[in-house]
Amino acid sequence: MRYEYWLAAIPILTDRKKRLLREEYGDAKAVYYIEEIQFRFLDYLEEREVEAILRAKKTKDVEKEWERLADQNIRFVPYYDGEYPKRLLQTADPPYALYVKGSLPREGSVSVAIVGARKCTTYGEQLALEYGEYLASNGVQIISGMAKGIDGAGQRGALNGRGRTYGILGCGVDICYPREHIGLYMDIQTSGGVISEKPPGCPPLPMYFPARNRIISGLSDVLLVMEARQRSGSLITADLALEQGRDVYALPGPVTSQLSIGCHHLIRQGAGILISPEELLADLGIGDMSEEHKAEQKSDKMISFKIKCDKRY
């Protein structure tokens, strides 16, 4: 698996080309030991990509890199692994591998993404919090980008509802971004997971976030846009969700609000209208909280109570 990690971490190669290499030679270890001259005969590799592979062979210590991953408690899940999310694998451009702190979304549970403006209004933030809490308390997994504003509010709501939530980052999972969400970052790891396609140490560069958005929508069954300007990352995510066959809902707001223009545009194009969390839950075909989720919440409360008692005595 350490050679798979080596291949996945080569930045210039696209996910498609990494898969082509692996499938042509059987596994990443075989790719690692290919002679330089053999790379030159692969017509789908550009010269700069060949140079990047050769450079990675010379500069990367595979053993040390793999040990560092384990030391940081980061799991590496390549696309062919049985644990890799099926929702994401069925999209047009799934990542070659995922890096995870915590867990991955459960296959048998409904997943809803909550996204929106970073500089949101109190109205948008409060509704994101309410939807996140209500849906999560009824067994729905909440997916978002852990960003300021709507994303963070939706995920904090999920935690308040004692549910599961997953933060998809545009940097390595060993980096908390934004830094002020360190508390949320730590809490999510115990009630879901922090996930990225970028290897550890990768900084949060602007160019990485549009690609990150396809993972948010790809891991979800439904996308909720709470607030969005006319041109925003949230609308890009909505477009990706529609391309992936996901349902999209938008929160209506004041017609005079610049932060509601994007939502109204989506509604005009046929997106569902968010009226209440209860109505959305009915649209999802989910009734009252499942007995399984009730049992999970009861178990969590009992564990929390026991920890408090142990500390007290």
Buried (B, 14 or more C-beta within 10 A) or exposed (E): BBBBBBBBBBEBBEBEBBBBBBEEBEBBBEBBEBEEEEBEEBEEBEEEBBBBBEEBBEEBEBEEBBEBBEEBEBBBBBBBBEEBBEBBEEBEBBBBBBBBBBBBBEEEBBBBBBBBBBEBBEBBBBBBBBBBBBBBBBBBBBBBBBBBBBBBBBBBBBBBBBBBBBBBBBBBBBBBBBEEBEEBBEBBBEBBBBBBBBBBEBEBEEEBBEBBBBBBBBBBBBBBBBBBBEEBBBBBBBBBBBEBEBBBBBBEBEEEBBBBBBBBBBBEEEBBEBEEBEEBBEBBEBEEBEEEBEEBBEEEEEEEEEEEEEEEE
